[in-house]
């Protein structure tokens, strides 16, 4: 049976991006259409970040999603 591995680096980079944008947890959660609880789970690496969440960030914020995913800034 496969074990799931959550890359905490995604969550760390997501937190960095939220801070760079000057947004509180609840504000980024609202922009992405999720709960504060789920946002915190993404940021602390205890939940997988789904593609629809990343798509919402691209559509509704200036978050550097490439950086969140790869660790390389898009600009």
mmCIF file of the N, C-alpha and C atoms, coordinates in Angstrom:
data_MODEL
# 
_entry.id   MODEL 
# 
loop_
_atom_site.group_PDB 
_atom_site.id 
_atom_site.type_symbol 
_atom_site.label_atom_id 
_atom_site.label_alt_id 
_atom_site.label_comp_id 
_atom_site.label_asym_id 
_atom_site.label_entity_id 
_atom_site.label_seq_id 
_atom_site.pdbx_PDB_ins_code 
_atom_site.Cartn_x 
_atom_site.Cartn_y 
_atom_site.Cartn_z 
_atom_site.occupancy 
_atom_site.B_iso_or_equiv 
_atom_site.pdbx_formal_charge 
_atom_site.auth_seq_id 
_atom_site.auth_comp_id 
_atom_site.auth_asym_id 
_atom_site.auth_atom_id 
_atom_site.pdbx_PDB_model_num 
ATOM 1   N N  . UNK A 1 1  ? 0.845   -1.176 0.000   1.00 0.00 ? 1  UNK A N  1 
ATOM 2   C CA . UNK A 1 1  ? 0.000   0.000  0.000   1.00 0.00 ? 1  UNK A CA 1 
ATOM 3   C C  . UNK A 1 1  ? 0.892   1.241  0.000   1.00 0.00 ? 1  UNK A C  1 
ATOM 4   N N  . UNK A 1 2  ? 0.669   2.177  -0.945  1.00 0.00 ? 2  UNK A N  1 
ATOM 5   C CA . UNK A 1 2  ? 1.524   3.368  -1.015  1.00 0.00 ? 2  UNK A CA 1 
ATOM 6   C C  . UNK A 1 2  ? 1.281   4.296  0.166   1.00 0.00 ? 2  UNK A C  1 
ATOM 7   N N  . UNK A 1 3  ? 2.333   4.926  0.609   1.00 0.00 ? 3  UNK A N  1 
ATOM 8   C CA . UNK A 1 3  ? 2.193   5.919  1.668   1.00 0.00 ? 3  UNK A CA 1 
ATOM 9   C C  . UNK A 1 3  ? 2.242   7.296  1.036   1.00 0.00 ? 3  UNK A C  1 
ATOM 10  N N  . UNK A 1 4  ? 1.446   8.192  1.580   1.00 0.00 ? 4  UNK A N  1 
ATOM 11  C CA . UNK A 1 4  ? 1.440   9.561  1.066   1.00 0.00 ? 4  UNK A CA 1 
ATOM 12  C C  . UNK A 1 4  ? 2.551   10.347 1.748   1.00 0.00 ? 4  UNK A C  1 
ATOM 13  N N  . UNK A 1 5  ? 3.185   11.191 0.980   1.00 0.00 ? 5  UNK A N  1 
ATOM 14  C CA . UNK A 1 5  ? 4.231   12.054 1.514   1.00 0.00 ? 5  UNK A CA 1 
ATOM 15  C C  . UNK A 1 5  ? 3.863   13.489 1.173   1.00 0.00 ? 5  UNK A C  1 
ATOM 16  N N  . UNK A 1 6  ? 3.773   14.302 2.196   1.00 0.00 ? 6  UNK A N  1 
ATOM 17  C CA . UNK A 1 6  ? 3.461   15.706 1.983   1.00 0.00 ? 6  UNK A CA 1 
ATOM 18  C C  . UNK A 1 6  ? 4.753   16.502 2.036   1.00 0.00 ? 6  UNK A C  1 
ATOM 19  N N  . UNK A 1 7  ? 5.011   17.276 1.005   1.00 0.00 ? 7  UNK A N  1 
ATOM 20  C CA . UNK A 1 7  ? 6.209   18.096 0.931   1.00 0.00 ? 7  UNK A CA 1 
ATOM 21  C C  . UNK A 1 7  ? 5.943   19.389 1.687   1.00 0.00 ? 7  UNK A C  1 
ATOM 22  N N  . UNK A 1 8  ? 6.514   19.525 2.872   1.00 0.00 ? 8  UNK A N  1 
ATOM 23  C CA . UNK A 1 8  ? 6.315   20.731 3.670   1.00 0.00 ? 8  UNK A CA 1 
ATOM 24  C C  . UNK A 1 8  ? 6.864   21.973 2.987   1.00 0.00 ? 8  UNK A C  1 
ATOM 25  N N  . UNK A 1 9  ? 7.743   21.798 2.025   1.00 0.00 ? 9  UNK A N  1 
ATOM 26  C CA . UNK A 1 9  ? 8.292   22.953 1.316   1.00 0.00 ? 9  UNK A CA 1 
ATOM 27  C C  . UNK A 1 9  ? 7.196   23.701 0.555   1.00 0.00 ? 9  UNK A C  1 
ATOM 28  N N  . UNK A 1 10 ? 6.194   22.978 0.034   1.00 0.00 ? 10 UNK A N  1 
ATOM 29  C CA . UNK A 1 10 ? 5.083   23.647 -0.640  1.00 0.00 ? 10 UNK A CA 1 
ATOM 30  C C  . UNK A 1 10 ? 4.388   24.589 0.329   1.00 0.00 ? 10 UNK A C  1 
ATOM 31  N N  . UNK A 1 11 ? 4.093   24.092 1.505   1.00 0.00 ? 11 UNK A N  1 
ATOM 32  C CA . UNK A 1 11 ? 3.406   24.892 2.516   1.00 0.00 ? 11 UNK A CA 1 
ATOM 33  C C  . UNK A 1 11 ? 4.230   26.084 2.954   1.00 0.00 ? 11 UNK A C  1 
ATOM 34  N N  . UNK A 1 12 ? 5.532   25.861 3.115   1.00 0.00 ? 12 UNK A N  1 
ATOM 35  C CA . UNK A 1 12 ? 6.418   26.959 3.505   1.00 0.00 ? 12 UNK A CA 1 
ATOM 36  C C  . UNK A 1 12 ? 6.439   28.044 2.438   1.00 0.00 ? 12 UNK A C  1 
ATOM 37  N N  . UNK A 1 13 ? 6.530   27.629 1.177   1.00 0.00 ? 13 UNK A N  1 
ATOM 38  C CA . UNK A 1 13 ? 6.548   28.613 0.081   1.00 0.00 ? 13 UNK A CA 1 
ATOM 39  C C  . UNK A 1 13 ? 5.194   29.307 -0.046  1.00 0.00 ? 13 UNK A C  1 
ATOM 40  N N  . UNK A 1 14 ? 4.111   28.588 0.212   1.00 0.00 ? 14 UNK A N  1 
ATOM 41  C CA . UNK A 1 14 ? 2.781   29.202 0.192   1.00 0.00 ? 14 UNK A CA 1 
ATOM 42  C C  . UNK A 1 14 ? 2.691   30.282 1.271   1.00 0.00 ? 14 UNK A C  1 
ATOM 43  N N  . UNK A 1 15 ? 3.197   29.996 2.459   1.00 0.00 ? 15 UNK A N  1 
ATOM 44  C CA . UNK A 1 15 ? 3.215   30.988 3.538   1.00 0.00 ? 15 UNK A CA 1 
ATOM 45  C C  . UNK A 1 15 ? 4.070   32.185 3.153   1.00 0.00 ? 15 UNK A C  1 
ATOM 46  N N  . UNK A 1 16 ? 5.225   31.930 2.541   1.00 0.00 ? 16 UNK A N  1 
ATOM 47  C CA . UNK A 1 16 ? 6.082   33.030 2.080   1.00 0.00 ? 16 UNK A CA 1 
ATOM 48  C C  . UNK A 1 16 ? 5.341   33.920 1.091   1.00 0.00 ? 16 UNK A C  1 
ATOM 49  N N  . UNK A 1 17 ? 4.624   33.312 0.155   1.00 0.00 ? 17 UNK A N  1 
ATOM 50  C CA . UNK A 1 17 ? 3.878   34.086 -0.842  1.00 0.00 ? 17 UNK A CA 1 
ATOM 51  C C  . UNK A 1 17 ? 2.755   34.886 -0.189  1.00 0.00 ? 17 UNK A C  1 
ATOM 52  N N  . UNK A 1 18 ? 2.048   34.274 0.740   1.00 0.00 ? 18 UNK A N  1 
ATOM 53  C CA . UNK A 1 18 ? 0.974   34.992 1.436   1.00 0.00 ? 18 UNK A CA 1 
ATOM 54  C C  . UNK A 1 18 ? 1.548   36.206 2.166   1.00 0.00 ? 18 UNK A C  1 
ATOM 55  N N  . UNK A 1 19 ? 2.676   36.011 2.842   1.00 0.00 ? 19 UNK A N  1 
ATOM 56  C CA . UNK A 1 19 ? 3.321   37.118 3.541   1.00 0.00 ? 19 UNK A CA 1 
ATOM 57  C C  . UNK A 1 19 ? 3.825   38.178 2.577   1.00 0.00 ? 19 UNK A C  1 
ATOM 58  N N  . UNK A 1 20 ? 4.387   37.747 1.455   1.00 0.00 ? 20 UNK A N  1 
ATOM 59  C CA . UNK A 1 20 ? 4.871   38.707 0.442   1.00 0.00 ? 20 UNK A CA 1 
ATOM 60  C C  . UNK A 1 20 ? 3.732   39.583 -0.057  1.00 0.00 ? 20 UNK A C  1 
ATOM 61  N N  . UNK A 1 21 ? 2.560   38.984 -0.192  1.00 0.00 ? 21 UNK A N  1 
ATOM 62  C CA . UNK A 1 21 ? 1.387   39.721 -0.665  1.00 0.00 ? 21 UNK A CA 1 
ATOM 63  C C  . UNK A 1 21 ? 0.749   40.564 0.437   1.00 0.00 ? 21 UNK A C  1 
ATOM 64  N N  . UNK A 1 22 ? 1.202   40.381 1.671   1.00 0.00 ? 22 UNK A N  1 
ATOM 65  C CA . UNK A 1 22 ? 0.664   41.140 2.797   1.00 0.00 ? 22 UNK A CA 1 
ATOM 66  C C  . UNK A 1 22 ? -0.734  40.707 3.198   1.00 0.00 ? 22 UNK A C  1 
ATOM 67  N N  . UNK A 1 23 ? -1.037  39.418 3.014   1.00 0.00 ? 23 UNK A N  1 
ATOM 68  C CA . UNK A 1 23 ? -2.375  38.910 3.300   1.00 0.00 ? 23 UNK A CA 1 
ATOM 69  C C  . UNK A 1 23 ? -2.387  38.048 4.557   1.00 0.00 ? 23 UNK A C  1 
ATOM 70  N N  . UNK A 1 24 ? -3.432  38.209 5.347   1.00 0.00 ? 24 UNK A N  1 
ATOM 71  C CA . UNK A 1 24 ? -3.656  37.329 6.496   1.00 0.00 ? 24 UNK A CA 1 
ATOM 72  C C  . UNK A 1 24 ? -4.160  35.985 5.978   1.00 0.00 ? 24 UNK A C  1 
ATOM 73  N N  . UNK A 1 25 ? -4.071  34.965 6.808   1.00 0.00 ? 25 UNK A N  1 
ATOM 74  C CA . UNK A 1 25 ? -4.539  33.624 6.440   1.00 0.00 ? 25 UNK A CA 1 
ATOM 75  C C  . UNK A 1 25 ? -5.973  33.677 5.933   1.00 0.00 ? 25 UNK A C  1 
ATOM 76  N N  . UNK A 1 26 ? -6.851  34.353 6.677   1.00 0.00 ? 26 UNK A N  1 
ATOM 77  C CA . UNK A 1 26 ? -8.273  34.367 6.293   1.00 0.00 ? 26 UNK A CA 1 
ATOM 78  C C  . UNK A 1 26 ? -8.504  35.078 4.961   1.00 0.00 ? 26 UNK A C  1 
ATOM 79  N N  . UNK A 1 27 ? -7.686  36.067 4.651   1.00 0.00 ? 27 UNK A N  1 
ATOM 80  C CA . UNK A 1 27 ? -7.865  36.803 3.393   1.00 0.00 ? 27 UNK A CA 1 
ATOM 81  C C  . UNK A 1 27 ? -7.482  35.932 2.192   1.00 0.00 ? 27 UNK A C  1 
ATOM 82  N N  . UNK A 1 28 ? -6.349  35.240 2.269   1.00 0.00 ? 28 UNK A N  1 
ATOM 83  C CA . UNK A 1 28 ? -5.950  34.373 1.161   1.00 0.00 ? 28 UNK A CA 1 
ATOM 84  C C  . UNK A 1 28 ? -6.933  33.212 1.028   1.00 0.00 ? 28 UNK A C  1 
ATOM 85  N N  . UNK A 1 29 ? -7.381  32.680 2.163   1.00 0.00 ? 29 UNK A N  1 
ATOM 86  C CA . UNK A 1 29 ? -8.374  31.605 2.128   1.00 0.00 ? 29 UNK A CA 1 
ATOM 87  C C  . UNK A 1 29 ? -9.633  32.074 1.410   1.00 0.00 ? 29 UNK A C  1 
ATOM 88  N N  . UNK A 1 30 ? -10.089 33.278 1.738   1.00 0.00 ? 30 UNK A N  1 
ATOM 89  C CA . UNK A 1 30 ? -11.287 33.826 1.097   1.00 0.00 ? 30 UNK A CA 1 
ATOM 90  C C  . UNK A 1 30 ? -11.074 33.982 -0.411  1.00 0.00 ? 30 UNK A C  1 
ATOM 91  N N  . UNK A 1 31 ? -9.928  34.514 -0.816  1.00 0.00 ? 31 UNK A N  1 
ATOM 92  C CA . UNK A 1 31 ? -9.642  34.682 -2.239  1.00 0.00 ? 31 UNK A CA 1 
ATOM 93  C C  . UNK A 1 31 ? -9.663  33.352 -2.984  1.00 0.00 ? 31 UNK A C  1 
ATOM 94  N N  . UNK A 1 32 ? -9.202  32.302 -2.315  1.00 0.00 ? 32 UNK A N  1 
ATOM 95  C CA . UNK A 1 32 ? -9.126  30.988 -2.945  1.00 0.00 ? 32 UNK A CA 1 
ATOM 96  C C  . UNK A 1 32 ? -10.406 30.178 -2.776  1.00 0.00 ? 32 UNK A C  1 
ATOM 97  N N  . UNK A 1 33 ? -11.341 30.696 -1.993  1.00 0.00 ? 33 UNK A N  1 
ATOM 98  C CA . UNK A 1 33 ? -12.617 30.006 -1.819  1.00 0.00 ? 33 UNK A CA 1 
ATOM 99  C C  . UNK A 1 33 ? -12.562 28.809 -0.885  1.00 0.00 ? 33 UNK A C  1 
ATOM 100 N N  . UNK A 1 34 ? -11.673 28.882 0.104   1.00 0.00 ? 34 UNK A N  1 
ATOM 101 C CA . UNK A 1 34 ? -11.552 27.785 1.065   1.00 0.00 ? 34 UNK A CA 1 
ATOM 102 C C  . UNK A 1 34 ? -11.686 28.343 2.484   1.00 0.00 ? 34 UNK A C  1 
ATOM 103 N N  . UNK A 1 35 ? -11.712 27.452 3.459   1.00 0.00 ? 35 UNK A N  1 
ATOM 104 C CA . UNK A 1 35 ? -11.797 27.866 4.854   1.00 0.00 ? 35 UNK A CA 1 
ATOM 105 C C  . UNK A 1 35 ? -10.411 28.240 5.390   1.00 0.00 ? 35 UNK A C  1 
ATOM 106 N N  . UNK A 1 36 ? -10.399 29.008 6.471   1.00 0.00 ? 36 UNK A N  1 
ATOM 107 C CA . UNK A 1 36 ? -9.143  29.338 7.138   1.00 0.00 ? 36 UNK A CA 1 
ATOM 108 C C  . UNK A 1 36 ? -8.432  28.059 7.584   1.00 0.00 ? 36 UNK A C  1 
ATOM 109 N N  . UNK A 1 37 ? -9.224  27.119 8.099   1.00 0.00 ? 37 UNK A N  1 
ATOM 110 C CA . UNK A 1 37 ? -8.672  25.843 8.565   1.00 0.00 ? 37 UNK A CA 1 
ATOM 111 C C  . UNK A 1 37 ? -7.928  25.125 7.431   1.00 0.00 ? 37 UNK A C  1 
ATOM 112 N N  . UNK A 1 38 ? -8.540  25.073 6.248   1.00 0.00 ? 38 UNK A N  1 
ATOM 113 C CA . UNK A 1 38 ? -7.888  24.400 5.124   1.00 0.00 ? 38 UNK A CA 1 
ATOM 114 C C  . UNK A 1 38 ? -6.637  25.153 4.688   1.00 0.00 ? 38 UNK A C  1 
ATOM 115 N N  . UNK A 1 39 ? -6.689  26.485 4.692   1.00 0.00 ? 39 UNK A N  1 
ATOM 116 C CA . UNK A 1 39 ? -5.509  27.288 4.348   1.00 0.00 ? 39 UNK A CA 1 
ATOM 117 C C  . UNK A 1 39 ? -4.358  26.970 5.298   1.00 0.00 ? 39 UNK A C  1 
ATOM 118 N N  . UNK A 1 40 ? -4.660  26.896 6.579   1.00 0.00 ? 40 UNK A N  1 
ATOM 119 C CA . UNK A 1 40 ? -3.625  26.579 7.568   1.00 0.00 ? 40 UNK A CA 1 
ATOM 120 C C  . UNK A 1 40 ? -3.061  25.184 7.338   1.00 0.00 ? 40 UNK A C  1 
ATOM 121 N N  . UNK A 1 41 ? -3.905  24.229 6.960   1.00 0.00 ? 41 UNK A N  1 
ATOM 122 C CA . UNK A 1 41 ? -3.437  22.863 6.674   1.00 0.00 ? 41 UNK A CA 1 
ATOM 123 C C  . UNK A 1 41 ? -2.505  22.855 5.467   1.00 0.00 ? 41 UNK A C  1 
ATOM 124 N N  . UNK A 1 42 ? -2.827  23.641 4.437   1.00 0.00 ? 42 UNK A N  1 
ATOM 125 C CA . UNK A 1 42 ? -1.941  23.742 3.279   1.00 0.00 ? 42 UNK A CA 1 
ATOM 126 C C  . UNK A 1 42 ? -0.590  24.319 3.704   1.00 0.00 ? 42 UNK A C  1 
ATOM 127 N N  . UNK A 1 43 ? -0.642  25.384 4.502   1.00 0.00 ? 43 UNK A N  1 
ATOM 128 C CA . UNK A 1 43 ? 0.586   26.066 4.895   1.00 0.00 ? 43 UNK A CA 1 
ATOM 129 C C  . UNK A 1 43 ? 1.455   25.244 5.837   1.00 0.00 ? 43 UNK A C  1 
ATOM 130 N N  . UNK A 1 44 ? 0.846   24.431 6.688   1.00 0.00 ? 44 UNK A N  1 
ATOM 131 C CA . UNK A 1 44 ? 1.682   23.642 7.605   1.00 0.00 ? 44 UNK A CA 1 
ATOM 132 C C  . UNK A 1 44 ? 2.033   22.272 7.042   1.00 0.00 ? 44 UNK A C  1 
ATOM 133 N N  . UNK A 1 45 ? 1.614   22.004 5.805   1.00 0.00 ? 45 UNK A N  1 
ATOM 134 C CA . UNK A 1 45 ? 2.025   20.795 5.117   1.00 0.00 ? 45 UNK A CA 1 
ATOM 135 C C  . UNK A 1 45 ? 1.281   19.540 5.511   1.00 0.00 ? 45 UNK A C  1 
ATOM 136 N N  . UNK A 1 46 ? 0.111   19.684 6.133   1.00 0.00 ? 46 UNK A N  1 
ATOM 137 C CA . UNK A 1 46 ? -0.641  18.500 6.541   1.00 0.00 ? 46 UNK A CA 1 
ATOM 138 C C  . UNK A 1 46 ? -1.757  18.147 5.573   1.00 0.00 ? 46 UNK A C  1 
ATOM 139 N N  . UNK A 1 47 ? -1.860  18.892 4.482   1.00 0.00 ? 47 UNK A N  1 
ATOM 140 C CA . UNK A 1 47 ? -2.863  18.600 3.466   1.00 0.00 ? 47 UNK A CA 1 
ATOM 141 C C  . UNK A 1 47 ? -2.277  18.898 2.089   1.00 0.00 ? 47 UNK A C  1 
ATOM 142 N N  . UNK A 1 48 ? -2.603  18.059 1.143   1.00 0.00 ? 48 UNK A N  1 
ATOM 143 C CA . UNK A 1 48 ? -2.144  18.239 -0.233  1.00 0.00 ? 48 UNK A CA 1 
ATOM 144 C C  . UNK A 1 48 ? -2.824  19.470 -0.841  1.00 0.00 ? 48 UNK A C  1 
ATOM 145 N N  . UNK A 1 49 ? -2.056  20.261 -1.563  1.00 0.00 ? 49 UNK A N  1 
ATOM 146 C CA . UNK A 1 49 ? -2.591  21.458 -2.217  1.00 0.00 ? 49 UNK A CA 1 
ATOM 147 C C  . UNK A 1 49 ? -3.156  21.054 -3.579  1.00 0.00 ? 49 UNK A C  1 
ATOM 148 N N  . UNK A 1 50 ? -4.475  21.167 -3.766  1.00 0.00 ? 50 UNK A N  1 
ATOM 149 C CA . UNK A 1 50 ? -5.074  20.736 -5.033  1.00 0.00 ? 50 UNK A CA 1 
ATOM 150 C C  . UNK A 1 50 ? -4.913  21.782 -6.144  1.00 0.00 ? 50 UNK A C  1 
ATOM 151 N N  . UNK A 1 51 ? -4.990  21.324 -7.358  1.00 0.00 ? 51 UNK A N  1 
ATOM 152 C CA . UNK A 1 51 ? -4.820  22.197 -8.519  1.00 0.00 ? 51 UNK A CA 1 
ATOM 153 C C  . UNK A 1 51 ? -5.880  23.292 -8.575  1.00 0.00 ? 51 UNK A C  1 
ATOM 154 N N  . UNK A 1 52 ? -7.110  23.004 -8.172  1.00 0.00 ? 52 UNK A N  1 
ATOM 155 C CA . UNK A 1 52 ? -8.143  24.039 -8.239  1.00 0.00 ? 52 UNK A CA 1 
ATOM 156 C C  . UNK A 1 52 ? -7.854  25.184 -7.276  1.00 0.00 ? 52 UNK A C  1 
ATOM 157 N N  . UNK A 1 53 ? -7.188  24.899 -6.175  1.00 0.00 ? 53 UNK A N  1 
ATOM 158 C CA . UNK A 1 53 ? -6.763  25.949 -5.245  1.00 0.00 ? 53 UNK A CA 1 
ATOM 159 C C  . UNK A 1 53 ? -5.725  26.839 -5.925  1.00 0.00 ? 53 UNK A C  1 
ATOM 160 N N  . UNK A 1 54 ? -4.735  26.219 -6.559  1.00 0.00 ? 54 UNK A N  1 
ATOM 161 C CA . UNK A 1 54 ? -3.701  26.982 -7.256  1.00 0.00 ? 54 UNK A CA 1 
ATOM 162 C C  . UNK A 1 54 ? -4.293  27.803 -8.397  1.00 0.00 ? 54 UNK A C  1 
ATOM 163 N N  . UNK A 1 55 ? -5.257  27.230 -9.107  1.00 0.00 ? 55 UNK A N  1 
ATOM 164 C CA . UNK A 1 55 ? -5.927  27.966 -10.180 1.00 0.00 ? 55 UNK A CA 1 
ATOM 165 C C  . UNK A 1 55 ? -6.658  29.188 -9.623  1.00 0.00 ? 55 UNK A C  1 
ATOM 166 N N  . UNK A 1 56 ? -7.285  29.052 -8.466  1.00 0.00 ? 56 UNK A N  1 
ATOM 167 C CA . UNK A 1 56 ? -7.969  30.180 -7.835  1.00 0.00 ? 56 UNK A CA 1 
ATOM 168 C C  . UNK A 1 56 ? -6.968  31.262 -7.446  1.00 0.00 ? 56 UNK A C  1 
ATOM 169 N N  . UNK A 1 57 ? -5.801  30.863 -6.944  1.00 0.00 ? 57 UNK A N  1 
ATOM 170 C CA . UNK A 1 57 ? -4.779  31.855 -6.596  1.00 0.00 ? 57 UNK A CA 1 
ATOM 171 C C  . UNK A 1 57 ? -4.331  32.641 -7.820  1.00 0.00 ? 57 UNK A C  1 
ATOM 172 N N  . UNK A 1 58 ? -4.127  31.943 -8.929  1.00 0.00 ? 58 UNK A N  1 
ATOM 173 C CA . UNK A 1 58 ? -3.713  32.609 -10.166 1.00 0.00 ? 58 UNK A CA 1 
ATOM 174 C C  . UNK A 1 58 ? -4.787  33.590 -10.626 1.00 0.00 ? 58 UNK A C  1 
ATOM 175 N N  . UNK A 1 59 ? -6.033  33.185 -10.541 1.00 0.00 ? 59 UNK A N  1 
ATOM 176 C CA . UNK A 1 59 ? -7.139  34.018 -11.028 1.00 0.00 ? 59 UNK A CA 1 
ATOM 177 C C  . UNK A 1 59 ? -7.438  35.211 -10.124 1.00 0.00 ? 59 UNK A C  1 
ATOM 178 N N  . UNK A 1 60 ? -7.186  35.071 -8.811  1.00 0.00 ? 60 UNK A N  1 
ATOM 179 C CA . UNK A 1 60 ? -7.674  36.080 -7.871  1.00 0.00 ? 60 UNK A CA 1 
ATOM 180 C C  . UNK A 1 60 ? -6.598  36.797 -7.065  1.00 0.00 ? 60 UNK A C  1 
ATOM 181 N N  . UNK A 1 61 ? -5.333  36.509 -7.359  1.00 0.00 ? 61 UNK A N  1 
ATOM 182 C CA . UNK A 1 61 ? -4.260  37.172 -6.605  1.00 0.00 ? 61 UNK A CA 1 
ATOM 183 C C  . UNK A 1 61 ? -3.021  37.285 -7.489  1.00 0.00 ? 61 UNK A C  1 
ATOM 184 N N  . UNK A 1 62 ? -2.006  37.891 -6.932  1.00 0.00 ? 62 UNK A N  1 
ATOM 185 C CA . UNK A 1 62 ? -0.727  37.998 -7.629  1.00 0.00 ? 62 UNK A CA 1 
ATOM 186 C C  . UNK A 1 62 ? 0.282   36.970 -7.107  1.00 0.00 ? 62 UNK A C  1 
ATOM 187 N N  . UNK A 1 63 ? -0.224  35.893 -6.516  1.00 0.00 ? 63 UNK A N  1 
ATOM 188 C CA . UNK A 1 63 ? 0.664   34.854 -5.992  1.00 0.00 ? 63 UNK A CA 1 
ATOM 189 C C  . UNK A 1 63 ? 1.484   34.238 -7.119  1.00 0.00 ? 63 UNK A C  1 
ATOM 190 N N  . UNK A 1 64 ? 2.734   33.997 -6.835  1.00 0.00 ? 64 UNK A N  1 
ATOM 191 C CA . UNK A 1 64 ? 3.644   33.364 -7.786  1.00 0.00 ? 64 UNK A CA 1 
ATOM 192 C C  . UNK A 1 64 ? 3.501   31.844 -7.613  1.00 0.00 ? 64 UNK A C  1 
ATOM 193 N N  . UNK A 1 65 ? 2.537   31.274 -8.326  1.00 0.00 ? 65 UNK A N  1 
ATOM 194 C CA . UNK A 1 65 ? 2.228   29.855 -8.187  1.00 0.00 ? 65 UNK A CA 1 
ATOM 195 C C  . UNK A 1 65 ? 3.396   28.986 -8.650  1.00 0.00 ? 65 UNK A C  1 
ATOM 196 N N  . UNK A 1 66 ? 4.138   29.428 -9.643  1.00 0.00 ? 66 UNK A N  1 
ATOM 197 C CA . UNK A 1 66 ? 5.312   28.671 -10.070 1.00 0.00 ? 66 UNK A CA 1 
ATOM 198 C C  . UNK A 1 66 ? 6.285   28.524 -8.900  1.00 0.00 ? 66 UNK A C  1 
ATOM 199 N N  . UNK A 1 67 ? 6.474   29.591 -8.149  1.00 0.00 ? 67 UNK A N  1 
ATOM 200 C CA . UNK A 1 67 ? 7.353   29.531 -6.980  1.00 0.00 ? 67 UNK A CA 1 
ATOM 201 C C  . UNK A 1 67 ? 6.809   28.560 -5.929  1.00 0.00 ? 67 UNK A C  1 
ATOM 202 N N  . UNK A 1 68 ? 5.508   28.614 -5.678  1.00 0.00 ? 68 UNK A N  1 
ATOM 203 C CA . UNK A 1 68 ? 4.906   27.711 -4.695  1.00 0.00 ? 68 UNK A CA 1 
ATOM 204 C C  . UNK A 1 68 ? 5.164   26.260 -5.087  1.00 0.00 ? 68 UNK A C  1 
ATOM 205 N N  . UNK A 1 69 ? 5.027   25.969 -6.360  1.00 0.00 ? 69 UNK A N  1 
ATOM 206 C CA . UNK A 1 69 ? 5.165   24.577 -6.839  1.00 0.00 ? 69 UNK A CA 1 
ATOM 207 C C  . UNK A 1 69 ? 6.636   24.153 -6.931  1.00 0.00 ? 69 UNK A C  1 
ATOM 208 N N  . UNK A 1 70 ? 7.473   25.000 -7.517  1.00 0.00 ? 70 UNK A N  1 
ATOM 209 C CA . UNK A 1 70 ? 8.839   24.569 -7.858  1.00 0.00 ? 70 UNK A CA 1 
ATOM 210 C C  . UNK A 1 70 ? 9.944   25.165 -6.989  1.00 0.00 ? 70 UNK A C  1 
ATOM 211 N N  . UNK A 1 71 ? 9.661   26.284 -6.346  1.00 0.00 ? 71 UNK A N  1 
ATOM 212 C CA . UNK A 1 71 ? 10.712  26.978 -5.598  1.00 0.00 ? 71 UNK A CA 1 
ATOM 213 C C  . UNK A 1 71 ? 11.504  27.947 -6.450  1.00 0.00 ? 71 UNK A C  1 
ATOM 214 N N  . UNK A 1 72 ? 11.094  28.104 -7.714  1.00 0.00 ? 72 UNK A N  1 
ATOM 215 C CA . UNK A 1 72 ? 11.737  29.049 -8.640  1.00 0.00 ? 72 UNK A CA 1 
ATOM 216 C C  . UNK A 1 72 ? 10.746  30.152 -8.972  1.00 0.00 ? 72 UNK A C  1 
ATOM 217 N N  . UNK A 1 73 ? 11.169  31.393 -8.784  1.00 0.00 ? 73 UNK A N  1 
ATOM 218 C CA . UNK A 1 73 ? 10.285  32.524 -9.061  1.00 0.00 ? 73 UNK A CA 1 
ATOM 219 C C  . UNK A 1 73 ? 10.029  32.667 -10.556 1.00 0.00 ? 73 UNK A C  1 
ATOM 220 N N  . UNK A 1 74 ? 8.808   33.070 -10.894 1.00 0.00 ? 74 UNK A N  1 
ATOM 221 C CA . UNK A 1 74 ? 8.431   33.190 -12.305 1.00 0.00 ? 74 UNK A CA 1 
ATOM 222 C C  . UNK A 1 74 ? 8.976   34.444 -12.961 1.00 0.00 ? 74 UNK A C  1 
ATOM 223 N N  . UNK A 1 75 ? 9.350   35.431 -12.182 1.00 0.00 ? 75 UNK A N  1 
ATOM 224 C CA . UNK A 1 75 ? 9.840   36.686 -12.743 1.00 0.00 ? 75 UNK A CA 1 
ATOM 225 C C  . UNK A 1 75 ? 11.307  36.861 -12.451 1.00 0.00 ? 75 UNK A C  1 
# 
